[in-house]
């Protein structure tokens, strides 16, 4: 039983070795025979960016590149790819190729190193299919140039936010995507490449700027990039020869356009002039040329979709895709960077930032700095009372105070409130907790602390202290009431003082009234008696028959005791008798 088991194992091992040997025997690789190099020695011109800037048309000023906001239609399919066959205007040639339109370049396009991270550093060359399959690319095409001997990547390379290498300022056409999503095409200075204020998240170098602002820019680009000979001739030959081509550009909506043409150098394909016109016809605004010839490759879902021009080893009857350096990969939405800077999670190509972080890449703290008037917490700056703004650098708006400037001031008469505690600072002429009171008469100025110095103690202007003042209606009314009250108090005081200094009478007012009434009563009674007597006398004169009395001299009544006195006044008695002769007969008789 054990012997049979060993026999089966040996059989399977032999079969596996046969399969491996068969695969090795039939494995085909590119011969790298269709080389299309722009320069014979090295790569790129030796002149500076300043030379490029000074030689370009005046219409472009000092700007040597074009920037355009990218599209972000994330709701659509990632990209639309089209296989086309088209005749070349002015010739009998037909070309075949692919045009892929990407709707959200920032989140779905990456520049990848050959074989993955670190490929350029190790001078790897890997087929587009292999790199694309490992990265999960939906669509991919070759991108930057490389050294055909060492395999080193050439030009600028930034991959998913990592600066892999820079060209040292070599002036070749560039394509890049900045962190804000803007698409950049053209010539970049070393400062532009290394700029950290809005850094590149993707960047790759090409050769020849095909379209600028919708116009063919090849002639101007030749002047900017021409420097050395290339293996198939001068740079002009590189531009004019028909061959397989690869390009990248964008349309007016900011959609990225990947353009690939099948061909073989000198036999079929397109020149750069013809490709520029074709791109212009398809509505492309800015575009640059990438590596072409046998490097020109297009892959869909990890499988070769183009017809390479390189022959295969060991059987030259076949055509094989070349191992290249960097590629342009169209993938499902990804975040930039993929780990959201370590402060968030990537969901459908968008970073969901953790609390306290913000930005497309979750790379910006909610509170960069809260300054001396705030405290940075997970959800941002918490400002001290009286301060506001993202970094707590702004004082509360007039009329508000407190935490978050959420409380409303209650100051009257244009008083200003303290933004921290809301206390009112009253203008001159007013006082009170809410500046609701005008200065009392006789005072003026801030806090009503100054005294008026007007003649006759007259009030002054409560704000300026001026004595030449017309007081407001309310103040006039107050003064009128106060004057009336003061006058009344003064008159009352004077009366009290006068009464206090007056001599007190011996009889009270009531006794005086009683005495007066008694005397008036006696006078009235006396008057009444006289009136009655007069009336009786008058009645008697009218009725003589009723005279029942007679006149008797007083001497007769008083007797002899008074006779001696009667003699002495005989003369007077005679006169009296004469005067009363009319009553001598009226002798009273009982």
C-alpha positions in Angstrom: 0.0 0.0 0.0 2.8 2.4 0.9 4.7 1.5 -2.3 1.6 2.5 -4.4 1.4 5.8 -2.6 5.0 6.6 -3.4 4.4 5.6 -7.0 1.5 8.0 -7.3 3.4 10.8 -5.8 6.3 10.4 -8.3 3.9 10.3 -11.2 2.3 13.6 -10.2 5.7 15.2 -9.7 6.8 14.2 -13.1 3.6 15.6 -14.7 4.2 18.9 -12.9 7.8 19.1 -14.1 6.6 18.5 -17.7 4.0 21.2 -17.5 6.6 23.7 -16.1 9.1 22.9 -18.8 6.4 23.2 -21.4 5.4 26.7 -20.1 9.0 27.8 -20.0 9.6 26.6 -23.5 6.6 28.4 -24.9 7.0 31.6 -22.7 7.4 34.6 -25.1 8.9 38.0 -24.2 9.3 41.1 -26.2 12.4 41.7 -28.3 12.2 45.5 -27.7 12.8 45.9 -31.4 10.4 48.7 -32.1 12.2 51.5 -30.2 10.9 55.1 -30.5 13.2 57.3 -28.5 13.1 61.1 -28.4 16.8 61.5 -27.5 19.9 59.7 -28.5 21.8 60.2 -25.3 20.2 60.8 -21.9 16.7 62.2 -21.7 15.4 65.8 -22.1 16.9 69.1 -22.9 19.7 70.7 -20.9 18.3 74.3 -20.9 16.5 75.7 -17.9 12.9 76.4 -17.2 13.7 80.1 -17.7 14.6 79.4 -21.3 11.3 77.7 -21.8 9.4 80.6 -20.3 11.2 83.2 -22.4 10.8 81.4 -25.6 7.1 80.7 -25.4 4.5 83.0 -27.2 3.9 86.3 -25.5 0.1 85.5 -25.3 0.9 83.0 -22.5 2.8 85.5 -20.4 5.1 83.8 -17.9 2.8 80.8 -17.3 4.4 77.7 -18.8 1.7 75.2 -17.9 -2.1 75.0 -17.9 -4.3 74.1 -15.0 -7.9 73.0 -15.2 -10.4 71.8 -12.5 -11.2 68.1 -12.9 -14.6 66.6 -13.3 -16.0 64.8 -10.2 -19.0 63.0 -11.5 -18.7 60.1 -9.1 -22.3 58.9 -9.7 -21.4 57.7 -13.2 -19.4 54.7 -14.3 -15.7 55.1 -13.5 -14.8 55.5 -17.2 -16.1 55.0 -20.7 -13.7 53.2 -23.1 -14.1 53.0 -26.8 -12.3 50.9 -29.5 -12.2 52.8 -32.7 -10.9 52.4 -36.3 -10.4 55.6 -38.2 -8.8 56.8 -41.4 -6.1 59.4 -41.1 -7.0 62.6 -43.0 -4.7 63.3 -45.9 -3.5 59.7 -46.2 -4.8 56.2 -47.1 -3.9 54.8 -43.7 -6.3 53.5 -41.2 -5.6 53.4 -37.5 -7.0 51.4 -34.6 -7.0 52.4 -31.0 -8.7 53.1 -27.7 -10.0 56.2 -26.2 -11.0 56.1 -22.5 -12.8 59.0 -20.8 -12.5 59.1 -17.0 -15.2 61.0 -15.1 -13.5 61.5 -11.7 -9.7 61.6 -12.3 -8.7 62.6 -8.8 -10.2 59.4 -7.2 -9.9 56.9 -10.1 -6.6 57.6 -11.8 -3.1 56.7 -10.5 0.4 56.8 -11.8 1.9 53.4 -10.8 5.5 52.3 -10.6 6.4 49.1 -12.6 5.3 46.1 -10.5 4.1 48.3 -7.7 5.7 50.5 -5.0 9.5 50.6 -5.2 9.7 49.6 -8.9 11.4 52.7 -10.1 14.0 52.6 -7.3 14.9 49.0 -8.3 14.9 49.9 -12.0 12.2 47.3 -12.7 10.5 46.8 -16.0 7.2 45.1 -15.8 4.5 44.6 -18.5 1.4 46.8 -18.3 -0.8 43.6 -17.8 1.2 42.5 -14.8 1.2 45.9 -13.0 -2.4 46.5 -13.9 -3.6 43.1 -12.7 -1.8 43.5 -9.3 -3.4 46.9 -8.8 -6.9 46.0 -9.9 -7.0 48.4 -12.7 -10.1 48.5 -14.9 -8.2 50.2 -17.7 -4.5 50.8 -18.0 -1.9 52.1 -20.5 1.8 52.8 -20.5 2.9 56.2 -19.4 6.5 57.5 -18.8 9.7 57.0 -20.6 12.5 54.7 -19.3 16.1 54.0 -20.0 16.2 51.0 -22.4 19.5 49.8 -21.0 19.2 50.2 -17.2 15.4 50.2 -16.9 15.4 53.3 -14.8 12.3 55.5 -14.8 12.8 58.9 -16.5 11.4 62.2 -15.5 9.1 63.2 -12.7 7.2 60.4 -10.9 4.6 61.0 -8.2 2.4 58.0 -7.3 -0.7 58.3 -5.1 0.8 61.2 -3.2 4.3 59.7 -2.9 7.1 61.6 -4.6 9.1 58.7 -6.2 11.6 60.9 -8.0 11.9 64.3 -9.7 13.7 65.1 -12.9 15.9 67.8 -11.4 14.2 70.5 -13.5 14.5 68.8 -16.9 12.0 70.6 -19.2 9.8 68.0 -20.8 6.0 68.1 -21.1 4.3 67.0 -17.8 0.9 65.7 -16.7 -0.2 65.8 -13.1 -3.1 65.9 -10.7 -2.9 68.1 -7.7 -4.5 67.4 -4.3 -7.3 69.8 -5.1 -8.2 67.8 -8.2 -6.8 70.3 -10.7 -5.3 68.8 -13.9 -1.9 70.2 -14.9 -0.3 70.0 -18.4 2.9 71.6 -19.6 6.3 72.6 -18.4 7.0 72.8 -14.7 9.9 74.4 -12.8 11.5 72.5 -9.9 9.6 74.8 -7.5 6.3 73.8 -9.2 7.1 70.1 -8.8 8.1 70.5 -5.1 5.3 72.9 -4.1 3.7 71.7 -0.9 0.9 74.2 -0.7 -1.1 72.2 -3.3 1.1 69.2 -3.9 0.9 66.8 -6.8 -0.7 63.4 -6.0 0.0 62.1 -9.5 2.7 63.2 -11.8 4.5 61.7 -14.9 6.7 63.1 -17.6 6.2 62.8 -21.4 7.8 64.4 -24.4 6.1 67.0 -26.6 3.1 69.1 -25.5 0.5 68.3 -28.2 -2.4 70.6 -27.5 -2.5 73.8 -25.4 -5.8 75.6 -24.9 -7.3 73.6 -27.7 -4.6 74.5 -30.3 -1.8 72.3 -31.6 1.3 73.3 -29.7 3.9 70.9 -31.3 6.0 73.6 -33.0 6.4 75.6 -29.8 7.1 72.4 -27.9 9.9 71.4 -30.3 11.7 74.7 -29.5 11.3 74.1 -25.8 12.3 70.4 -25.7 14.8 70.1 -28.6 18.3 69.5 -27.4 19.9 66.2 -28.5 19.7 63.5 -31.1 17.5 60.4 -30.5 18.1 56.8 -31.6 15.7 57.0 -34.6 16.9 60.5 -35.7 16.4 64.0 -34.5 13.5 65.0 -32.2 11.8 66.3 -35.3 11.8 62.8 -36.7 10.3 61.5 -33.4 7.5 63.9 -34.0 7.0 63.3 -37.7 7.3 59.5 -37.9 4.2 57.3 -37.9 4.2 54.8 -35.0 2.1 53.4 -32.2 1.3 56.3 -29.8 0.0 57.0 -26.3 -1.3 60.3 -25.0 -3.2 61.8 -22.1 -5.4 64.9 -22.1 -8.6 66.5 -20.8 -11.8 67.9 -22.3 -13.7 71.1 -21.5 -15.6 69.4 -18.6 -12.4 68.3 -16.9 -12.7 64.6 -17.8 -9.4 62.9 -18.3 -8.9 61.3 -21.8 -6.5 58.3 -22.3 -5.6 57.9 -25.9 -3.9 54.9 -27.5 -3.1 54.1 -31.1 -1.8 50.7 -32.4 1.1 50.9 -34.9 4.6 50.2 -35.8 7.3 52.8 -36.3 7.6 53.9 -39.9 4.8 51.5 -41.1 1.5 52.2 -39.4 0.1 54.4 -36.8 0.1 58.2 -36.4 2.6 61.0 -36.3 2.3 63.4 -33.4 0.8 66.0 -35.7 -1.9 63.6 -36.8 -2.6 62.5 -33.2 -2.9 66.2 -32.1 -5.4 66.9 -34.8 -7.4 63.7 -33.8 -7.4 64.7 -30.1 -8.5 68.2 -31.1 -11.4 66.7 -33.1 -12.5 64.7 -30.1 -12.7 67.9 -28.0 -9.5 67.6 -26.0 -8.2 70.9 -24.7 -4.7 70.1 -23.3 -2.7 67.0 -24.0 0.9 65.6 -23.9 2.5 62.7 -25.6 3.7 59.7 -23.6 6.0 56.8 -24.4 5.1 55.1 -27.8 6.4 52.7 -30.3 6.7 49.2 -28.9 5.9 50.5 -25.4 2.4 51.6 -26.5 0.1 49.2 -24.7 -3.6 49.2 -23.6 -5.0 46.7 -21.0 -8.6 46.1 -19.9 -9.2 44.2 -16.6 -5.6 42.9 -16.6 -5.8 41.5 -20.2 -4.0 42.9 -23.2 -6.4 44.7 -25.5 -4.0 46.3 -28.0 -1.8 44.9 -30.8 1.8 45.4 -29.8 4.5 46.1 -32.3 7.4 44.2 -30.7 8.3 40.8 -31.9 8.5 37.9 -29.5 11.3 35.8 -28.3 11.8 32.9 -29.2 9.2 33.0 -31.9 9.2 36.2 -34.0 6.0 35.2 -35.7 4.2 36.6 -32.6 3.9 40.0 -31.2 4.5 40.6 -27.5 3.8 43.4 -25.1 6.9 45.2 -23.9 7.9 45.5 -20.3 7.8 49.1 -19.4 8.1 51.4 -16.4 5.2 53.6 -15.2 1.6 53.2 -16.2 -1.6 55.1 -16.0 -4.2 53.1 -14.1 -8.0 53.6 -14.1 -9.4 51.9 -11.0 -12.5 52.0 -8.8 -12.7 55.1 -6.7 -9.9 55.3 -4.2 -9.0 57.8 -1.6 -5.9 59.9 -1.9 -4.0 58.7 0.0 -5.6 55.3 0.3 -5.4 55.3 4.1 -6.8 58.8 4.3 -3.7 60.1 6.0 -4.3 57.7 8.9 -7.2 59.8 10.1 -10.2 58.3 8.3 -11.7 55.5 6.4 -12.0 55.3 2.6 -15.6 54.7 1.5 -16.4 54.7 -2.3 -13.4 56.8 -3.0 -14.2 59.4 -0.3 -12.4 59.7 3.0 -14.7 59.7 6.0 -12.5 61.6 8.5 -12.2 60.8 12.1 -13.4 63.4 14.6 -11.1 66.3 14.7 -9.8 65.9 11.1 -11.0 67.4 7.8 -10.1 67.8 4.2 -10.3 65.5 1.2 -7.5 63.4 2.5 -8.3 63.9 6.2 -4.9 65.5 6.5 -6.0 68.8 8.1 -6.8 69.2 11.8 -10.2 70.8 12.4 -8.3 73.4 14.5 -4.9 74.1 13.0 -4.3 76.6 15.8 -6.8 78.0 18.3 -4.4 80.8 19.3 -4.4 82.3 22.8 -8.2 82.6 22.9 -9.3 79.0 22.4 -8.8 75.4 23.2 -8.4 72.7 20.5 -10.6 69.7 21.1 -11.6 66.7 18.9 -14.4 68.6 17.1 -12.5 71.8 16.7 -11.6 75.0 18.5 -13.7 75.9 21.6 -13.3 79.6 21.9 -13.1 81.6 25.1 -16.0 83.9 25.9 -15.9 86.9 23.6 -14.1 85.2 20.7 -15.3 83.4 17.6 -14.0 81.9 14.3 -12.4 78.6 13.3 -9.2 79.6 15.1 -10.8 81.9 17.7 -9.1 84.9 16.3 -12.1 87.2 15.9 -13.9 89.2 18.6 -17.6 88.9 18.9 -19.6 91.1 16.5 -21.0 94.3 18.1 -24.1 93.6 20.1 -23.1 90.1 21.2 -21.0 88.6 23.9 -20.3 85.5 25.9 -19.5 81.9 25.0 -19.8 81.4 21.3 -20.9 85.1 21.0 -24.5 83.7 21.5 -25.8 86.3 24.0 -27.2 89.6 23.0 -26.1 92.9 24.6 -28.7 95.1 26.3 -26.9 98.4 26.3 -29.0 101.5 25.5 -28.1 104.9 24.0 -25.3 103.5 21.8 -23.5 102.0 24.7 -21.0 99.2 23.8 -20.8 96.0 25.8 -17.8 94.0 26.8 -17.6 90.9 24.5 -16.6 88.7 27.4 -19.1 89.5 30.2 -21.6 91.9 28.4 -21.0 94.8 30.8 -22.0 98.1 29.2 -19.6 100.9 28.6 -21.8 104.0 28.5 -21.0 107.0 26.2 -20.6 110.4 27.8 -23.8 111.7 29.3 -25.3 108.3 30.3 -25.0 105.9 33.2 -26.6 102.8 34.7 -26.2 99.1 34.2 -27.6 99.3 30.6 -26.8 103.1 30.0 -30.5 103.8 30.5 -30.1 106.9 32.6 -29.1 110.4 31.5 -26.7 112.3 33.8 -28.4 114.0 36.7 -28.8 117.8 36.3 -25.5 119.5 37.2 -23.3 116.6 36.0 -21.9 115.5 32.6 -19.2 113.4 30.8 -18.1 109.8 31.1 -19.8 108.0 34.0 -21.4 111.4 34.8 -18.4 112.2 37.0 -17.8 115.8 36.0 -19.7 118.8 37.5 -21.3 121.6 35.5 -20.0 125.1 36.0 -22.9 127.2 34.6 -24.2 130.5 36.0 -27.0 130.4 38.5 -26.4 126.7 38.9 -28.2 126.0 35.6 -27.8 122.5 34.1 -25.4 121.8 31.3 -25.3 119.4 28.4 -24.9 116.0 29.9 -22.5 114.9 27.2 -20.3 117.9 26.5 -20.9 120.1 29.6 -21.8 123.1 27.5 -24.0 125.6 29.3 -25.6 126.8 26.0 -27.9 123.9 25.7 -31.5 123.1 24.9 -32.4 120.1 27.0 -34.5 117.3 25.6 -38.3 117.2 26.2 -38.0 114.6 28.9 -35.2 116.5 30.7 -37.3 119.7 30.4 -40.3 118.0 31.9 -38.2 116.6 34.7 -36.7 120.0 35.5 -40.2 121.6 35.4 -41.5 119.0 37.9 -38.5 119.4 40.1 -38.8 123.2 40.1 -42.5 123.0 40.9 -41.8 120.6 43.7 -38.9 122.8 45.0 -40.9 126.0 44.9 -43.8 124.3 46.8 -41.3 123.1 49.4 -39.8 126.5 49.7 -43.1 128.3 50.2 -44.1 125.7 52.8 -40.9 126.2 54.7 -41.2 130.0 54.6 -44.7 129.8 56.0 -43.6 127.5 58.7 -40.8 129.8 59.6 -43.1 132.9 59.6 -45.6 131.2 61.8 -42.9 130.1 64.2 -41.6 133.7 64.6 -45.1 135.3 65.0 -46.2 136.4 68.6 -48.7 134.0 70.1 -52.1 135.8 71.1 -53.5 135.7 74.7 -56.8 134.3 73.5 -57.1 131.5 71.2 -59.0 131.8 67.9 -61.9 130.0 69.4 -62.2 132.4 72.4 -62.0 135.3 70.0 -64.9 133.8 68.1 -67.0 133.4 71.3 -66.3 136.9 72.5 -67.1 138.3 69.1 -70.3 136.4 68.9 -71.4 137.4 72.4 -70.7 141.1 71.7 -72.5 140.8 68.4 -75.5 139.2 70.1 -75.6 142.0 72.8 -75.4 144.7 70.1 -78.1 143.0 68.2 -80.3 142.8 71.3 -79.7 146.5 72.2 -80.5 147.5 68.6 -83.7 145.4 68.7 -84.8 147.1 72.0 -84.3 150.5 70.6 -86.2 149.6 67.5 -89.1 148.3 69.6 -89.2 151.4 71.7 -89.1 153.6 68.7 -91.9 151.7 67.2 -94.1 152.1 70.3 -93.5 155.8 70.5 -94.5 156.2 67.0 -97.6 154.3 67.6 -98.5 156.4 70.6 -98.2 159.6 68.7 -100.7 158.4 66.2 -103.2 157.5 69.0 -103.5 160.3 71.6 -106.6 158.9 73.3 -104.5 156.1 74.7 -102.2 158.4 76.6 -103.0 157.2 80.1 -100.0 158.6 81.8 -99.1 162.2 83.1 -95.9 164.1 83.6 -94.8 164.4 87.3 -91.6 166.5 88.0 -88.9 164.6 89.6 -88.8 167.2 92.4 -92.2 166.3 93.6 -91.3 162.7 93.6 -88.0 163.1 95.5 -89.4 165.5 98.1 -87.9 168.5 100.0 -84.4 167.1 100.0 -83.9 168.2 96.6 -85.6 171.6 96.6 -82.4 173.5 97.4 -80.8 172.1 94.3 -83.8 172.8 92.3 -83.6 176.5 93.1 -80.0 176.7 91.9 -81.0 175.3 88.6 -84.4 177.1 88.3 -83.3 178.8 85.2 -82.4 175.4 83.6 -85.7 173.9 84.7 -87.5 176.6 83.1 -85.8 175.9 79.9 -86.5 172.3 80.3 -90.1 172.9 81.0 -90.3 175.1 77.9 -88.7 172.4 76.0 -91.1 169.8 77.3 -94.2 171.8 77.3 -95.8 169.4 75.1 -95.6 166.8 77.9 -96.6 168.8 80.9 -100.1 167.6 80.7 -99.0 163.9 80.5 -99.1 163.0 84.2 -98.9 159.4 84.9 -101.7 158.1 87.0 -102.0 154.6 88.1 
